[in-house]
Amino acid sequence: MALENATGSSKTKGSLNKAKLSMKEEILFEIPCFYCSNLNNCGLGGGIDPSKCKKLESWLLSC
């Protein structure tokens, strides 16, 4: 947002971009991976396969 203001964008446009960013941030808090107790073991070589995760599958289907 600092870049937009430096290029001369109006405050209105900056405010709209802030609102979009806030919406994107909210979505991040909904992703089950970020608060999963298996996060450290999940992924390539970690022992837990995200492609078989029921929590992730359920969340993706609800989007």
Rosetta constraint file for C-alpha pairs under 8 A:
AtomPair CA 1 CA 5 HARMONIC 6.38 0.50
AtomPair CA 1 CA 14 HARMONIC 6.54 0.50
AtomPair CA 1 CA 17 HARMONIC 7.55 0.50
AtomPair CA 1 CA 18 HARMONIC 7.59 0.50
AtomPair CA 2 CA 6 HARMONIC 6.10 0.50
AtomPair CA 3 CA 7 HARMONIC 6.26 0.50
AtomPair CA 4 CA 8 HARMONIC 6.61 0.50
AtomPair CA 4 CA 9 HARMONIC 5.53 0.50
AtomPair CA 4 CA 14 HARMONIC 6.98 0.50
AtomPair CA 5 CA 9 HARMONIC 5.29 0.50
AtomPair CA 5 CA 10 HARMONIC 7.18 0.50
AtomPair CA 5 CA 11 HARMONIC 7.66 0.50
AtomPair CA 5 CA 14 HARMONIC 7.25 0.50
AtomPair CA 9 CA 13 HARMONIC 6.56 0.50
AtomPair CA 9 CA 14 HARMONIC 6.99 0.50
AtomPair CA 10 CA 14 HARMONIC 6.44 0.50
AtomPair CA 11 CA 15 HARMONIC 6.01 0.50
AtomPair CA 12 CA 16 HARMONIC 6.28 0.50
AtomPair CA 13 CA 17 HARMONIC 6.25 0.50
AtomPair CA 14 CA 18 HARMONIC 6.17 0.50
AtomPair CA 15 CA 19 HARMONIC 6.27 0.50
AtomPair CA 16 CA 20 HARMONIC 6.30 0.50
AtomPair CA 17 CA 21 HARMONIC 6.12 0.50
AtomPair CA 18 CA 22 HARMONIC 6.15 0.50
AtomPair CA 19 CA 23 HARMONIC 6.34 0.50
AtomPair CA 20 CA 24 HARMONIC 6.32 0.50
AtomPair CA 21 CA 25 HARMONIC 6.14 0.50
AtomPair CA 22 CA 26 HARMONIC 6.25 0.50
AtomPair CA 23 CA 27 HARMONIC 6.55 0.50
AtomPair CA 24 CA 28 HARMONIC 6.67 0.50
AtomPair CA 25 CA 29 HARMONIC 6.86 0.50
AtomPair CA 26 CA 30 HARMONIC 6.88 0.50
AtomPair CA 27 CA 31 HARMONIC 6.84 0.50
AtomPair CA 29 CA 34 HARMONIC 7.36 0.50
AtomPair CA 31 CA 35 HARMONIC 8.00 0.50
AtomPair CA 31 CA 56 HARMONIC 7.66 0.50
AtomPair CA 31 CA 59 HARMONIC 7.14 0.50
AtomPair CA 32 CA 36 HARMONIC 6.05 0.50
AtomPair CA 32 CA 55 HARMONIC 6.58 0.50
AtomPair CA 32 CA 56 HARMONIC 6.26 0.50
AtomPair CA 32 CA 59 HARMONIC 7.19 0.50
AtomPair CA 33 CA 39 HARMONIC 6.21 0.50
AtomPair CA 33 CA 56 HARMONIC 7.07 0.50
AtomPair CA 34 CA 39 HARMONIC 7.08 0.50
AtomPair CA 35 CA 39 HARMONIC 7.54 0.50
AtomPair CA 38 CA 42 HARMONIC 6.08 0.50
AtomPair CA 38 CA 48 HARMONIC 7.66 0.50
AtomPair CA 40 CA 46 HARMONIC 7.47 0.50
AtomPair CA 41 CA 46 HARMONIC 4.44 0.50
AtomPair CA 41 CA 47 HARMONIC 5.85 0.50
AtomPair CA 41 CA 48 HARMONIC 5.90 0.50
AtomPair CA 42 CA 46 HARMONIC 5.05 0.50
AtomPair CA 42 CA 47 HARMONIC 6.34 0.50
AtomPair CA 42 CA 48 HARMONIC 4.54 0.50
AtomPair CA 42 CA 49 HARMONIC 6.09 0.50
AtomPair CA 42 CA 50 HARMONIC 6.37 0.50
AtomPair CA 43 CA 47 HARMONIC 7.22 0.50
AtomPair CA 43 CA 48 HARMONIC 6.14 0.50
AtomPair CA 43 CA 49 HARMONIC 5.74 0.50
AtomPair CA 43 CA 50 HARMONIC 6.10 0.50
AtomPair CA 44 CA 49 HARMONIC 7.39 0.50
AtomPair CA 49 CA 53 HARMONIC 6.67 0.50
AtomPair CA 50 CA 56 HARMONIC 7.30 0.50
AtomPair CA 51 CA 57 HARMONIC 7.89 0.50
AtomPair CA 52 CA 57 HARMONIC 7.70 0.50
AtomPair CA 53 CA 57 HARMONIC 6.12 0.50
AtomPair CA 54 CA 58 HARMONIC 5.96 0.50
AtomPair CA 55 CA 59 HARMONIC 6.24 0.50
AtomPair CA 56 CA 60 HARMONIC 6.10 0.50
AtomPair CA 57 CA 61 HARMONIC 6.17 0.50
AtomPair CA 58 CA 62 HARMONIC 6.29 0.50
AtomPair CA 59 CA 63 HARMONIC 6.58 0.50
